[in-house]
């Protein structure tokens, strides 16, 4: 496991979620871990990591039964805040839960695959995402 991107270390890191880098996340997934995207609908629709399950953070408490408690869970969001909350919540509920360091932004910047060639990483705010989508449509 790597240190949190925010540079936390020591006792502070122990209180936060475990953070994995892209290579560690891929290894966990290859070994059977569940990949869960906790972003909102418009972000998921714009693009997501192949093989992920969409479980928005605000629905996590009501939908935890959709996850297999016997398999690790790798959470991701745009940059890390929402996935931190999800990983901490599920870790506290007995799951082996980690977050993807750098989120989908880091994944995309590393040139790793999204669900389709037209996919992109959407802004998290709906107004910003709408502007971004209109701009992309006018460019292409």
DSSP file (Angstrom, degrees, kcal/mol; ACC not computed):
  #  RESIDUE AA STRUCTURE BP1 BP2  ACC     N-H-->O    O-->H-N    N-H-->O    O-->H-N    TCO  KAPPA ALPHA  PHI   PSI    X-CA   Y-CA   Z-CA
    1    1 A X              0   0    0      0, 0.0     2,-0.2     0, 0.0    19,-0.2   0.000 360.0 360.0 360.0 146.1    0.0    0.0    0.0
    2    2 A X  B     -A   19   0A   0     17,-2.1    17,-0.7     1,-0.1     2,-0.1  -0.592 360.0 -94.2-101.8 164.8    1.3    3.5   -0.7
    3    3 A X        -     0   0    0     -2,-0.2     6,-0.1     1,-0.1    -1,-0.1  -0.446  54.9 -88.6 -72.5 150.3    1.1    6.6    1.4
    4    4 A X    >   -     0   0    0      4,-0.4     3,-2.3     1,-0.1     4,-0.2  -0.298  33.1-121.4 -59.8 142.9   -1.8    8.9    0.8
    5    5 A X  T 3  S+     0   0    0      1,-0.3    -1,-0.1     2,-0.1    -2,-0.1   0.760 109.5  70.2 -58.4 -25.4   -1.1   11.5   -2.0
    6    6 A X  T 3  S-     0   0    0      1,-0.1    -1,-0.3     2,-0.0    -2,-0.1   0.571 116.0-113.3 -70.8  -5.5   -1.8   14.3    0.5
    7    7 A X    <   +     0   0    0     -3,-2.3    -2,-0.1     1,-0.3    -1,-0.1   0.604  60.4 158.2  86.3  11.9    1.5   13.3    2.1
    8    8 A X        +     0   0    0     -4,-0.2    -4,-0.4     4,-0.1     2,-0.3  -0.396  13.6 171.2 -67.1 147.6    0.0   12.0    5.3
    9    9 A X    >   +     0   0    0     -6,-0.1     3,-1.1    -2,-0.1     4,-0.5  -0.915  35.4  13.3-146.9 174.4    2.2    9.7    7.2
   10   10 A X  T >> S-     0   0    0     -2,-0.3     4,-1.4     1,-0.2     3,-0.6  -0.243 124.0  -5.4  60.7-139.5    2.4    7.8   10.5
   11   11 A X  H 3> S+     0   0    0      1,-0.2     4,-1.2     2,-0.2    -1,-0.2   0.829 131.9  60.3 -60.3 -35.2   -0.6    7.8   12.8
   12   12 A X  H <> S+     0   0    0     -3,-1.1     4,-0.8     1,-0.2     3,-0.5   0.906 104.3  49.8 -61.6 -40.2   -2.6   10.1   10.5
   13   13 A X  H X4 S+     0   0    0     -3,-0.6     3,-0.7    -4,-0.5    -1,-0.2   0.876 104.0  59.4 -65.1 -37.2   -2.3    7.6    7.7
   14   14 A X  H 3< S+     0   0    0     -4,-1.4    -1,-0.2     1,-0.2    -2,-0.2   0.804 104.1  51.3 -63.2 -28.4   -3.5    4.7    9.9
   15   15 A X  H 3< S+     0   0    0     -4,-1.2    -1,-0.2    -3,-0.5    -2,-0.2   0.708 105.3  66.8 -81.6 -20.4   -6.8    6.6   10.5
   16   16 A X  S << S-     0   0    0     -4,-0.8     3,-0.1    -3,-0.7    69,-0.0  -0.330  99.6 -76.3 -92.1 178.2   -7.5    7.2    6.8
   17   17 A X        -     0   0    0      1,-0.1     2,-0.3    -2,-0.1    -1,-0.2  -0.316  51.1 -98.2 -71.0 156.6   -8.3    4.6    4.2
   18   18 A X  E     - b   0  98A   0     79,-0.6    81,-2.6    69,-0.1     2,-0.4  -0.578  41.0-147.1 -70.9 138.1   -5.6    2.4    2.6
   19   19 A X  E     -Ab   2  99A   0    -17,-0.7   -17,-2.1    -2,-0.3     2,-0.4  -0.925  13.8-170.0-114.3 132.6   -4.5    3.9   -0.7
   20   20 A X  E     - b   0 100A   0     79,-2.7    81,-3.2    -2,-0.4     2,-0.1  -0.918  17.5-130.2-118.0 148.0   -3.3    1.8   -3.6
   21   21 A X     >  -     0   0    0     -2,-0.4     4,-2.6    79,-0.2     5,-0.2  -0.294  39.6 -90.6 -84.8 179.2   -1.7    3.0   -6.8
   22   22 A X  H  > S+     0   0    0      1,-0.2     4,-2.5     2,-0.2     5,-0.2   0.887 126.2  48.9 -60.9 -41.6   -2.9    2.1  -10.3
   23   23 A X  H  > S+     0   0    0      2,-0.2     4,-2.1     1,-0.2    -1,-0.2   0.912 112.7  47.7 -66.6 -41.6   -0.6   -1.0  -10.5
   24   24 A X  H  > S+     0   0    0      2,-0.2     4,-2.5     1,-0.2    -2,-0.2   0.894 111.1  51.8 -65.5 -39.1   -1.7   -2.3   -7.1
   25   25 A X  H  X S+     0   0    0     -4,-2.6     4,-2.6     2,-0.2    -2,-0.2   0.929 109.3  49.5 -62.5 -45.3   -5.4   -1.7   -8.0
   26   26 A X  H  X S+     0   0    0     -4,-2.5     4,-2.7     1,-0.2    -1,-0.2   0.906 110.9  50.2 -60.8 -41.0   -5.0   -3.7  -11.2
   27   27 A X  H  X S+     0   0    0     -4,-2.1     4,-1.5     2,-0.2    -1,-0.2   0.922 111.1  48.5 -63.2 -44.3   -3.3   -6.5   -9.3
   28   28 A X  H  <>S+     0   0    0     -4,-2.5     5,-2.7     2,-0.2    -2,-0.2   0.920 112.8  47.9 -61.1 -44.0   -6.1   -6.6   -6.7
   29   29 A X  H ><5S+     0   0    0     -4,-2.6     3,-1.8     1,-0.2    -2,-0.2   0.909 109.0  53.2 -64.4 -42.8   -8.8   -6.6   -9.4
   30   30 A X  H 3<5S+     0   0    0     -4,-2.7    -1,-0.2     1,-0.3    -2,-0.2   0.805 107.8  53.0 -61.2 -28.2   -7.0   -9.4  -11.3
   31   31 A X  T 3<5S-     0   0    0     -4,-1.5    -1,-0.3    -5,-0.2    -2,-0.2   0.383 135.1 -85.8 -89.2   3.3   -7.0  -11.4   -8.1
   32   32 A X  T < 5S+     0   0    0     -3,-1.8    -3,-0.2     1,-0.3    -2,-0.1   0.483  74.9 149.5 111.6   3.6  -10.8  -10.9   -7.7
   33   33 A X      < -     0   0    0     -5,-2.7     2,-0.4    -6,-0.2    -1,-0.3  -0.311  48.1-115.2 -66.3 154.6  -11.3   -7.5   -6.0
   34   34 A X  E     -c   73   0A   0     38,-3.0    40,-3.5    34,-0.1     2,-0.6  -0.766  20.7-147.0 -90.2 134.8  -14.4   -5.5   -6.7
   35   35 A X  E     -c   74   0A   0     16,-0.4    18,-2.4    -2,-0.4     2,-0.5  -0.921  19.9-173.0-104.5 121.9  -13.9   -2.2   -8.5
   36   36 A X  E     -cd  75  53A   0     38,-2.9    40,-2.1    -2,-0.6     2,-0.6  -0.967  17.3-154.4-127.5 125.5  -16.5    0.4   -7.4
   37   37 A X  E     -cd  76  54A   0     16,-2.9    18,-2.6    -2,-0.5    40,-0.2  -0.858   8.7-174.8 -94.8 118.7  -17.1    3.9   -8.8
   38   38 A X        +     0   0    0     38,-2.4    19,-2.3    -2,-0.6    20,-0.2   0.233  44.8 114.8-101.5  13.8  -18.7    6.1   -6.2
   39   39 A X  S    S-     0   0    0     37,-0.3    16,-0.1    17,-0.2    -2,-0.1  -0.248  72.6 -90.9 -76.5 170.9  -19.2    9.2   -8.5
   40   40 A X    >>  -     0   0    0     16,-0.1     4,-2.1    84,-0.1     3,-0.7  -0.277  44.5 -92.4 -79.5 169.8  -22.6   10.5   -9.5
   41   41 A X  H 3> S+     0   0    0      1,-0.3     4,-2.8     2,-0.2     5,-0.2   0.841 120.7  51.0 -53.7 -46.4  -24.5    9.5  -12.5
   42   42 A X  H 3> S+     0   0    0      1,-0.2     4,-1.4     2,-0.2    -1,-0.3   0.839 111.2  50.2 -67.1 -29.2  -23.4   12.1  -15.0
   43   43 A X  H <> S+     0   0    0     -3,-0.7     4,-1.4     2,-0.2    79,-0.4   0.927 112.3  46.8 -70.3 -44.4  -19.7   11.4  -14.1
   44   44 A X  H  < S+     0   0    0     -4,-2.1     3,-0.3     1,-0.2    -2,-0.2   0.922 110.9  52.7 -60.1 -46.0  -20.2    7.6  -14.6
   45   45 A X  H  < S+     0   0    0     -4,-2.8    -1,-0.2     1,-0.2    -2,-0.2   0.835 105.3  54.8 -62.7 -33.3  -22.1    8.2  -17.9
   46   46 A X  H  < S-     0   0    0     -4,-1.4    74,-1.6     1,-0.3    -1,-0.2   0.847 129.9 -43.9 -69.7 -33.5  -19.2   10.3  -19.3
   47   47 A X     <  -     0   0    0     -4,-1.4     2,-0.3    -3,-0.3    -1,-0.3  -0.763  57.0-178.7 168.1 146.0  -16.7    7.6  -18.7
   48   48 A X        -     0   0    0     -2,-0.2    67,-1.9    -3,-0.1     2,-0.3  -0.947  41.6 -81.2-150.5 168.9  -15.6    5.0  -16.2
   49   49 A X    >   -     0   0    0     -2,-0.3     3,-1.9    65,-0.2    65,-0.2  -0.596  57.8-102.3 -76.2 131.2  -13.0    2.3  -15.6
   50   50 A X  T 3  S+     0   0    0     63,-0.4    -1,-0.1    -2,-0.3     3,-0.1  -0.231 105.8  23.0 -55.3 138.6  -13.9   -0.9  -17.4
   51   51 A X  T 3  S+     0   0    0      1,-0.3   -16,-0.4    -3,-0.1    -1,-0.3   0.355  92.0 135.4  88.4  -5.5  -15.3   -3.6  -15.1
   52   52 A X    <   -     0   0    0     -3,-1.9     2,-0.4   -18,-0.1    -1,-0.3  -0.369  49.8-136.2 -75.4 155.1  -16.4   -1.1  -12.5
   53   53 A X  E     -d   36   0A   0    -18,-2.4   -16,-2.9    -3,-0.1     2,-0.7  -0.911  19.4-128.5-105.1 137.9  -19.7   -1.2  -10.7
   54   54 A X  E     +d   37   0A   0     -2,-0.4     2,-0.2   -18,-0.2   -16,-0.2  -0.797  41.7 153.8 -92.0 117.6  -21.5    2.1  -10.3
   55   55 A X        -     0   0    0    -18,-2.6     5,-0.1    -2,-0.7   -15,-0.1  -0.725  36.2-141.0-142.1  86.5  -22.5    2.7   -6.6
   56   56 A X    >>  -     0   0    0     -2,-0.2     3,-2.2     1,-0.1     4,-0.7  -0.133  19.6-118.7 -53.8 142.9  -22.8    6.4   -5.9
   57   57 A X  G >4 S+     0   0    0    -19,-2.3     3,-1.3     1,-0.3     4,-0.5   0.861 112.9  58.0 -50.9 -43.0  -21.5    7.5   -2.5
   58   58 A X  G 34 S+     0   0    0      1,-0.3    -1,-0.3   -20,-0.2     4,-0.1   0.659 111.0  44.0 -67.5 -13.0  -24.9    8.8   -1.4
   59   59 A X  G <> S+     0   0    0     -3,-2.2     4,-1.3     1,-0.1     3,-0.5   0.451  85.6  97.9-104.0  -4.0  -26.4    5.3   -2.1
   60   60 A X  H XX S+     0   0    0     -3,-1.3     4,-0.8    -4,-0.7     3,-0.7   0.893  79.9  51.3 -55.5 -48.2  -23.6    3.3   -0.4
   61   61 A X  H 34 S+     0   0    0     -4,-0.5     3,-0.3     1,-0.2    -1,-0.2   0.863 115.3  43.1 -60.0 -36.1  -25.3    2.8    2.9
   62   62 A X  H 34 S+     0   0    0     -3,-0.5    -1,-0.2     1,-0.2    -2,-0.2   0.639 120.6  40.6 -83.8 -14.7  -28.5    1.4    1.3
   63   63 A X  H X< S+     0   0    0     -4,-1.3     3,-2.4    -3,-0.7     4,-0.2   0.255  73.1 111.7-120.2  11.7  -26.7   -0.7   -1.3
   64   64 A X  G >< S+     0   0    0     -4,-0.8     3,-2.1    -3,-0.3    -1,-0.1   0.810  70.6  69.3 -56.6 -30.2  -23.8   -2.3    0.7
   65   65 A X  G 3  S+     0   0    0      1,-0.3    -1,-0.3    -4,-0.2     4,-0.1   0.639  85.8  69.0 -65.9 -12.1  -25.5   -5.7    0.3
   66   66 A X  G <  S+     0   0    0     -3,-2.4     2,-0.3     2,-0.1    -1,-0.3   0.589  89.9  79.1 -79.2 -10.2  -24.7   -5.6   -3.4
   67   67 A X  S <  S-     0   0    0     -3,-2.1     2,-0.8    -4,-0.2     6,-0.1  -0.731  86.3-120.2-100.2 149.2  -21.0   -6.0   -2.5
   68   68 A X    >   -     0   0    0     -2,-0.3     3,-1.9     1,-0.1   -34,-0.1  -0.789  16.3-159.6 -89.6 110.1  -19.4   -9.3   -1.6
   69   69 A X  T 3  S+     0   0    0     -2,-0.8    27,-0.3     1,-0.3    -1,-0.1   0.649  89.0  64.1 -65.2 -14.8  -17.9   -8.9    1.9
   70   70 A X  T 3  S+     0   0    0     25,-0.1     2,-0.4     2,-0.1    -1,-0.3   0.471  97.7  63.2 -87.7  -2.5  -15.6  -11.8    1.2
   71   71 A X  S <  S-     0   0    0     -3,-1.9    25,-0.3     1,-0.0   -38,-0.1  -0.955  91.0-105.5-123.7 142.4  -13.8  -10.0   -1.6
   72   72 A X        -     0   0    0     -2,-0.4   -38,-3.0   -44,-0.1     2,-0.4  -0.208  31.7-141.1 -59.5 156.2  -11.7   -6.8   -1.3
   73   73 A X  E     -ce  34  97A   0     23,-2.7    25,-2.6   -40,-0.2     2,-0.6  -0.988   9.2-161.5-124.7 128.9  -13.2   -3.6   -2.7
   74   74 A X  E     -ce  35  98A   0    -40,-3.5   -38,-2.9    -2,-0.4     2,-0.3  -0.947  16.6-163.4-108.1 113.5  -11.3   -0.9   -4.6
   75   75 A X  E     +ce  36  99A   0     23,-2.9    25,-2.6    -2,-0.6     2,-0.3  -0.709  10.7 176.2 -95.6 147.0  -13.2    2.4   -4.6
   76   76 A X  E     +c   37   0A   0    -40,-2.1   -38,-2.4    -2,-0.3   -37,-0.3  -0.992   9.4 165.1-145.1 156.6  -12.5    5.3   -6.9
   77   77 A X        -     0   0    0     -2,-0.3    27,-2.8    23,-0.3    28,-0.3  -0.589  60.2 -65.2-140.4-155.3  -14.0    8.7   -7.6
   78   78 A X  S    S-     0   0    0     25,-0.2    27,-1.9    -2,-0.2    28,-0.3   0.961 118.9 -15.3 -68.4 -51.2  -12.7   11.7   -9.5
   79   79 A X  S    S-     0   0    0     24,-0.2    23,-0.5    25,-0.1    24,-0.1   0.606 104.5 -80.9-132.7 -20.5   -9.8   12.6   -7.2
   80   80 A X  S  > S+     0   0    0     22,-0.1     4,-1.7    21,-0.1     5,-0.1   0.254  95.7  97.2 142.6 -19.4  -10.1   10.8   -3.9
   81   81 A X  H  > S+     0   0    0      2,-0.2     4,-1.8     1,-0.2     5,-0.1   0.965  93.3  38.7 -67.9 -52.2  -12.4   12.5   -1.5
   82   82 A X  H  > S+     0   0    0      1,-0.2     4,-2.3     2,-0.2    -1,-0.2   0.880 115.8  52.4 -67.8 -37.3  -15.5   10.4   -2.0
   83   83 A X  H  > S+     0   0    0      2,-0.2     4,-2.7     1,-0.2    -1,-0.2   0.845 106.3  55.5 -68.1 -31.0  -13.6    7.2   -2.4
   84   84 A X  H  X S+     0   0    0     -4,-1.7     4,-2.5     2,-0.2     5,-0.2   0.938 108.8  47.1 -62.2 -46.1  -11.9    8.0    0.9
   85   85 A X  H  X S+     0   0    0     -4,-1.8     4,-2.3     1,-0.2    -2,-0.2   0.914 114.3  47.2 -62.2 -42.8  -15.3    8.3    2.6
   86   86 A X  H  X S+     0   0    0     -4,-2.3     4,-2.6     2,-0.2     5,-0.3   0.931 112.9  47.5 -65.3 -46.4  -16.5    5.0    1.0
   87   87 A X  H  X S+     0   0    0     -4,-2.7     4,-2.5     1,-0.2     5,-0.2   0.906 113.1  48.7 -64.0 -41.3  -13.4    3.0    1.9
   88   88 A X  H  X S+     0   0    0     -4,-2.5     4,-2.0    -5,-0.2    -1,-0.2   0.920 112.2  49.2 -63.7 -43.1  -13.4    4.3    5.5
   89   89 A X  H  X S+     0   0    0     -4,-2.3     4,-0.6    -5,-0.2    -2,-0.2   0.934 116.3  40.6 -63.4 -46.9  -17.1    3.4    5.9
   90   90 A X  H  <>S+     0   0    0     -4,-2.6     5,-2.6     2,-0.2     3,-0.5   0.855 111.2  56.1 -74.3 -33.1  -16.8   -0.1    4.5
   91   91 A X  H ><5S+     0   0    0     -4,-2.5     3,-1.4    -5,-0.3    -1,-0.2   0.913 107.5  50.9 -60.3 -40.8  -13.5   -0.8    6.3
   92   92 A X  H 3<5S+     0   0    0     -4,-2.0    -1,-0.2     1,-0.3    -2,-0.2   0.688 106.4  56.0 -68.3 -18.5  -15.4    0.1    9.5
   93   93 A X  T 3<5S-     0   0    0     -4,-0.6    -1,-0.3    -3,-0.5    -2,-0.2   0.269 128.9 -93.0 -97.6   9.9  -18.1   -2.4    8.5
   94   94 A X  T < 5S+     0   0    0     -3,-1.4    -3,-0.2     1,-0.3     2,-0.2   0.476  83.6 129.1  97.1   2.0  -15.7   -5.3    8.1
   95   95 A X      < -     0   0    0     -5,-2.6     2,-1.1    -6,-0.1    -1,-0.3  -0.554  65.9-120.1 -83.8 153.9  -14.9   -5.1    4.4
   96   96 A X        +     0   0    0    -27,-0.3   -23,-2.7   -25,-0.3     2,-0.4  -0.838  52.8 172.0 -88.4  99.2  -11.3   -5.1    3.1
   97   97 A X  E     + e   0  73A   0     -2,-1.1   -79,-0.6   -25,-0.2     2,-0.3  -0.927  14.7 168.0-122.8 135.5  -11.7   -1.7    1.4
   98   98 A X  E     -be  18  74A   0    -25,-2.6   -23,-2.9    -2,-0.4     2,-0.4  -0.876  25.1-127.9-134.0 166.9   -9.1    0.6   -0.3
   99   99 A X  E     -be  19  75A   0    -81,-2.6   -79,-2.7    -2,-0.3     2,-0.7  -0.923  23.4-115.1-119.3 149.3   -9.1    3.6   -2.5
  100  100 A X  E >   -b   20   0A   0    -25,-2.6     3,-1.8    -2,-0.4   -23,-0.3  -0.715  35.0-126.7 -79.8 113.5   -7.4    4.2   -5.8
  101  101 A X  T 3  S+     0   0    0    -81,-3.2   -79,-0.1    -2,-0.7   -21,-0.1  -0.391  93.3  15.7 -61.6 133.6   -4.9    7.0   -5.3
  102  102 A X  T 3> S-     0   0    0    -23,-0.5     4,-2.5    -2,-0.1     3,-0.4   0.279 101.9-136.2  84.9 -11.7   -5.4    9.8   -7.8
  103  103 A X  H <>  -     0   0    0     -3,-1.8     4,-1.8     1,-0.2   -25,-0.2  -0.044  53.9 -38.1  58.3-161.0   -8.8    8.5   -8.7
  104  104 A X  H  > S+     0   0    0    -27,-2.8     4,-2.7     1,-0.2    -1,-0.2   0.755 136.9  64.1 -71.2 -23.6  -10.0    8.3  -12.3
  105  105 A X  H  > S+     0   0    0    -27,-1.9     4,-2.7    -3,-0.4    -1,-0.2   0.960 106.7  42.2 -62.4 -49.3   -8.2   11.6  -13.1
  106  106 A X  H  X S+     0   0    0     -4,-2.5     4,-1.5   -28,-0.3    -2,-0.2   0.879 113.4  53.6 -63.4 -38.3   -4.9    9.9  -12.4
  107  107 A X  H  <>S+     0   0    0     -4,-1.8     5,-2.1     2,-0.2    -2,-0.2   0.941 113.2  42.5 -59.7 -49.6   -6.0    6.7  -14.2
  108  108 A X  H ><5S+     0   0    0     -4,-2.7     3,-1.9     1,-0.2    -2,-0.2   0.901 111.1  54.4 -66.8 -42.5   -6.9    8.7  -17.3
  109  109 A X  H 3<5S+     0   0    0     -4,-2.7    -1,-0.2     1,-0.3    -2,-0.2   0.793 103.2  57.8 -63.3 -27.1   -3.7   10.9  -17.1
  110  110 A X  T 3<5S-     0   0    0     -4,-1.5    -1,-0.3    -5,-0.2    -2,-0.2   0.467 119.6-113.2 -80.0  -1.5   -1.6    7.7  -17.1
  111  111 A X  T < 5 +     0   0    0     -3,-1.9    -3,-0.2     1,-0.2    -2,-0.1   0.683  63.5 154.3  79.1  18.2   -3.3    6.8  -20.4
  112  112 A X      < -     0   0    0     -5,-2.1    -1,-0.2    -6,-0.2    -2,-0.0  -0.445  49.6 -82.3 -81.8 157.9   -5.1    3.8  -18.9
  113  113 A X        -     0   0    0     -2,-0.1   -63,-0.4     2,-0.1     2,-0.2  -0.227  37.1-166.2 -66.2 138.7   -8.3    2.5  -20.5
  114  114 A X        -     0   0    0    -65,-0.2   -65,-0.2     2,-0.2   -67,-0.0  -0.630  46.7 -86.7-107.7 177.2  -11.8    4.0  -20.0
  115  115 A X  S    S+     0   0    0    -67,-1.9     2,-0.3    -2,-0.2   -66,-0.1   0.705 104.3   2.7 -65.6 -22.0  -14.9    2.2  -21.0
  116  116 A X  S >  S-     0   0    0    -68,-0.1     3,-1.2     1,-0.1    -2,-0.2  -0.980  74.1-105.3-154.9 166.7  -14.9    3.6  -24.6
  117  117 A X  T 3  S+     0   0    0     -2,-0.3    -1,-0.1     1,-0.3    -2,-0.1   0.777 120.2  53.1 -65.9 -25.2  -12.9    5.7  -26.9
  118  118 A X  T 3  S+     0   0    0      2,-0.0    -1,-0.3    -3,-0.0    -3,-0.0   0.516  87.6 112.9 -85.7  -6.0  -15.4    8.5  -26.5
  119  119 A X    <   +     0   0    0     -3,-1.2     2,-0.3   -71,-0.1   -72,-0.3  -0.271  39.2 171.8 -70.1 153.2  -15.2    8.5  -22.7
  120  120 A X        -     0   0    0    -74,-1.6     2,-0.8   -77,-0.2    -2,-0.0  -0.952  41.5 -94.3-151.1 166.5  -13.7   11.3  -20.7
  121  121 A X        -     0   0    0     -2,-0.3     2,-0.1   -16,-0.1   -77,-0.1  -0.793  46.2-145.9 -90.3 112.9  -13.4   12.2  -17.0
  122  122 A X        -     0   0    0     -2,-0.8     7,-0.1   -79,-0.4     2,-0.1  -0.377  18.6-103.4 -77.6 153.5  -16.3   14.5  -16.3
  123  123 A X        -     0   0    0      2,-0.1    -1,-0.1     1,-0.1     6,-0.1  -0.404  29.7-126.9 -65.3 153.4  -16.2   17.4  -13.8
  124  124 A X  S    S+     0   0    0     -2,-0.1     2,-0.2     4,-0.1   -81,-0.1   0.855  87.5  77.3 -79.1 -33.4  -18.0   16.6  -10.6
  125  125 A X  S  > S-     0   0    0      1,-0.1     4,-2.5   -82,-0.0     5,-0.2  -0.573  80.0-134.3 -76.9 139.1  -20.3   19.5  -10.5
  126  126 A X  H  > S+     0   0    0     -2,-0.2     4,-2.2     1,-0.2     5,-0.2   0.878 103.7  49.8 -63.4 -38.9  -23.3   19.2  -12.8
  127  127 A X  H  > S+     0   0    0      2,-0.2     4,-2.1     1,-0.2    -1,-0.2   0.940 113.4  45.8 -65.3 -45.6  -23.1   22.7  -14.2
  128  128 A X  H  > S+     0   0    0      1,-0.2     4,-2.5     2,-0.2    -2,-0.2   0.884 112.4  52.1 -63.5 -37.5  -19.4   22.4  -14.9
  129  129 A X  H  X S+     0   0    0     -4,-2.5     4,-2.6     2,-0.2    -1,-0.2   0.880 107.6  51.5 -66.6 -37.8  -20.0   18.9  -16.5
  130  130 A X  H  X S+     0   0    0     -4,-2.2     4,-2.4     2,-0.2    -2,-0.2   0.931 111.5  46.5 -64.5 -45.4  -22.7   20.4  -18.7
  131  131 A X  H  X S+     0   0    0     -4,-2.1     4,-2.3     1,-0.2    -2,-0.2   0.919 113.1  50.3 -60.7 -44.4  -20.4   23.1  -20.0
  132  132 A X  H  X S+     0   0    0     -4,-2.5     4,-2.4     1,-0.2    -2,-0.2   0.915 110.8  48.8 -61.1 -44.2  -17.6   20.5  -20.5
  133  133 A X  H  X S+     0   0    0     -4,-2.6     4,-2.3     1,-0.2    -1,-0.2   0.902 111.1  49.3 -65.1 -41.6  -20.0   18.2  -22.4
  134  134 A X  H  X S+     0   0    0     -4,-2.4     4,-2.0     2,-0.2    -1,-0.2   0.907 111.4  49.7 -63.5 -41.3  -21.2   21.1  -24.7
  135  135 A X  H  X S+     0   0    0     -4,-2.3     4,-1.4     2,-0.2    -2,-0.2   0.922 111.3  48.9 -63.4 -44.5  -17.6   22.1  -25.4
  136  136 A X  H  X S+     0   0    0     -4,-2.4     4,-1.3     1,-0.2    -2,-0.2   0.893 110.6  51.5 -62.1 -40.2  -16.6   18.5  -26.2
  137  137 A X  H  < S+     0   0    0     -4,-2.3    -1,-0.2     1,-0.2    -2,-0.2   0.875 109.7  48.8 -65.8 -37.9  -19.6   18.2  -28.6
  138  138 A X  H  < S+     0   0    0     -4,-2.0    -1,-0.2     1,-0.2    -2,-0.2   0.759 111.9  50.3 -74.6 -23.5  -18.7   21.4  -30.4
  139  139 A X  H  <        0   0    0     -4,-1.4    -1,-0.2    -5,-0.2    -2,-0.2   0.727 360.0 360.0 -83.4 -23.3  -15.1   20.3  -30.8
  140  140 A X     <        0   0    0     -4,-1.3    -2,-0.2    -5,-0.2    -3,-0.2   0.423 360.0 360.0-123.9 360.0  -15.9   16.9  -32.2
